Amino acid sequence: MIADKIKNARTILYYITIIIVGIRNIDLPKKVRYRQRQNRPHEVLMKMDYKCRQGRTYTDFTSYMEQNPKLSIVEMDTVIGARGSGNVLMTMLFRNTNFMLIFLLPDKSQASVNAVFDKLTLLLGLDLFRKLFPVILTDNGTEFKGVHNLEFTENGARRTRIFYCDPQASWQKGRIEKNHVLIRQILPKGTKFSTLSDESVHLITEHINSVTRELFENQTPFDLMSQKDEYKKMLDTLGLQPIPLNEVCLKPALLKRK
């Protein structure tokens, strides 16, 4: 019986605690000092078989892109403000131009993300949405788990395909991660997003996308977007216009100009 208990005990300290009567945790200074091990988020994710990830892993993504190399890729993420500040920013970046769309959400929920997809589909039309967002790569945030509502319209028509990065592998969507640095120049960490408005987020979007990029021979994302009709139509529909280079501001002072 004792052998069975030893076999099932996770550690010798645990065995001592449950077998020897009268010894408390406080009597074992080493044990008191150690925190109980907790599962890390990525460990929980690997143990749980998320239905939304089936057929949508990063391996599935690379395989799908090998079969469809001409499709454009959009990376998607969220940016949060100071704790308890409410509003959240949702970002979508076109890899082939580095152009980043930014949307103001009331919270970090699936419903708020779905609302952005539905609004874009309504504004752009289903055909144009499909051309602009054929493949979306995102992380494992809970706000992106309502995958069916993202991939399909309310009428059941497919509008995109969603894939997820591996847990703790943000580098797999590195373009958007780097662009978040530009957001943080205007909205440093600790900034409360509760004071943001759709107008201010629109302004931030225009200034960030008016910055030249060495990756694209010093062209701006706006420059690259103007080279394709479907992109130009999206910019016109969303009312996004480039800012003259000498007027671009990536500092908190940008929002004080209004």
N, C-alpha and C positions, 0 to 999 in steps of 0.2 A: 504493500500500500504506500509506504514511504517512497519507494522507488518510483511508483507511478506519479506521485506528487512532484518529485524532483524532475522527472521527465517533462511534466507539463508546465513547470515554473519557468518564467521567462529569464530570470536571473537568480543568482544565489541569494541576493538580498531579498528578492520576492519570496524565495523558499523559506528563508529564515523568518521573515515577517509572518507568513501564514501558518508555519508549523510550530515554532517555538512560542509557547504561551507566555505573555508577560513582557515581551520585547516590543516596544513601540517604535514608530518611525523616528521620533525625537531621540531615541537611544542610539540610532544609527546615523552619526553626523554626516557620513558620506552620502547616504540616501537623501537626507534632508536637503543637502546642498544641490543635488541633481534635480533638474526639472523633468517631469514626466514627458517622454517623447510623444510628439504629436505628429500626425500625418501631414505632410506638406501637400499643398493644393495639387501639384502634378502627380503625387503618389495616389491621391484619391481618384484623380481623373483616370490614371492607368488601371486602377482596380475596377472602376465602374464602366460598364459597357454603354456609353452614351449612344443612343439610337441616332442622334443627329450627326454623329461623326462617321457612321457606317457609310463607306463609299465616298467620304469627303475628307479623308486624312491628307496630310501633306504628300504622302506617297501617291495617293490617288490623284492629287493635283498635278504632280510632275508627270505622271503617266498620261493624264488627260491632255496636258499641254504638248506632250510629245506627239500625240495624235492630232492635235489641233493647234499647230504652231502659229497660225495667223491670227488667232483670237487675241484681243488685247486683255490685259490683266489689270484689275483694280484692287488695291489694298485698302482694307477698312479697319478702323480702330476708334477708340474713344479717348478723350482727354478730360480729366476731372480737375476741379478747382479745389479750394480749401475745404477741409472737412465740414460738412453740413451746409455747404453753400448752394445746394440744390441743383442748379443747372449743370449740364454736361455738354461737351462738344463731341460731335461725331464727325469723323474725317473719312474721306474717300479719295484715294490718290490714283491717278492714271499712270502706270509705270512708264509708258512710252513717251510721256511729256513732262512728268513730275508735277502736273497740275493737281492741286488739292482742293476739293470741295469741303466746306466746313458748315455744319448745321448745329443750331442751338437746340438742345433737347431739355425738357423740363426735369428729366431724371434719367437714370441709367437702367432703363427697363426694356424688355422686348417690345412692349407696346409702342414706346417712343421711337425705337428703331424701325419698326414696321410702318409707322406713320410717315417716316421720311421716304421709305420705298414707295408707299402708295401715292404720296404727293408727287414724287418725281415721275412716276408712271403716268399720273394724270396730266402733269404739265407737259411732258415730253411725248407722250403717246407710247404705246406698248412696243411698236416696231423700233422706234428710236432708242428706247430704254435698252432693248435687247442688243442693239448695235454698240451702245456705249458701255454697257455693263455685262458682257457675256460671261465673264469669270470673275468672281470676287474671292479674295484670300483674306482671311481674318484670323483673330486669335480665339481662345476658348472662353472668352468672357460670357457670362450668363445672358447679357443683353443680346447676344447673337445666336442664342440657342433655339429661337423660334424659326428654325430653318425652313420649314414648309411655307410659312407665311412670307418669308423673304424670297424664296425661289418662285413662288406662284402667286398670281393675283387672286382676288376673291372669287373670280369666275373659274379658277383652276388652270389658267393659262401660264405656261412657264415663261419667266422673264429673265432669269439668270441661273447660274450655278454657284453654289457656295462651297468653299473648301476651308479647312482649318489647319493652322500651323500646328506643329508638334508642341506639346506642353513645354513651357519655359524656353521657347525658341523664337523669341521676337525678331531675331536676325533674319528669319525666313521672310519677313515683310519689312526689310530694312529701309526701303525707300520712305515709307510713311513715318517710320520711327525717326529718321533724320529730319524730315520736314516738321515734326513736332518741336524740334529745337527752335525753329523759326516762330512757332506759336508762343513758345515760352519766352522769347525775347520781348514779345508784346505783353504776354500774360505770365509773368514769373510764377513759379511754384509758390503756393500759399495765397494766390489771388482768389478772391471770391467771385465766382461766376454768376452769382445771383443778381449782379448789377448789369450783366450783359443783355443786350437786346439783339434782335435779328439784324437791325441796321448796323450795329457795331461789328457783329460777326461777318456781315457782308463786306464791310470795309477791310477787316483783317484779311479776308480771303483775297481781295483785290490786291492788296499790298504784298502779301506773301508770294503770290503768283506773278508779280511784276519784278521779281529779283532774278538777275541773270544766273545761269548755272554752268559751271565749267564742264560738267558732264555732257552738256548739249552745245558745246562750242560757244558759250556765253550768250545763248539765246534764253529768253524767258519762257516759262510755261505758257504764257499767253501767246507768244510768238509761235510756238509749236502747235498750240490748239487751233490757231487760225489757218493752218494748212490743210485741215480736213473739214468738209462740209458738215458732217454730223456733229463735230465738236463746236463749230461756229454756231450752229443752230442751238446747241445747249447753252452756250454763253449768252446768246441773244435772249433765249427763253428765261434764263435766270437773272438777266440784267447785269452780268458781270463784265466790267471793262478794265483794261490795263491802266496802271498809274504811270505817269512819266517817270523815268529812272531817277531824275534829280529830285523827285517829290516822294519817293518811297521812304517809308518810316517803319522800322521794326523795333519800336520802343514803346513802353507804356504811354508815352506822351501822345501816341497816335489817337488814342480814344479820348484825349482831353481837347483835341482840336474841334470836336463837333460842337 
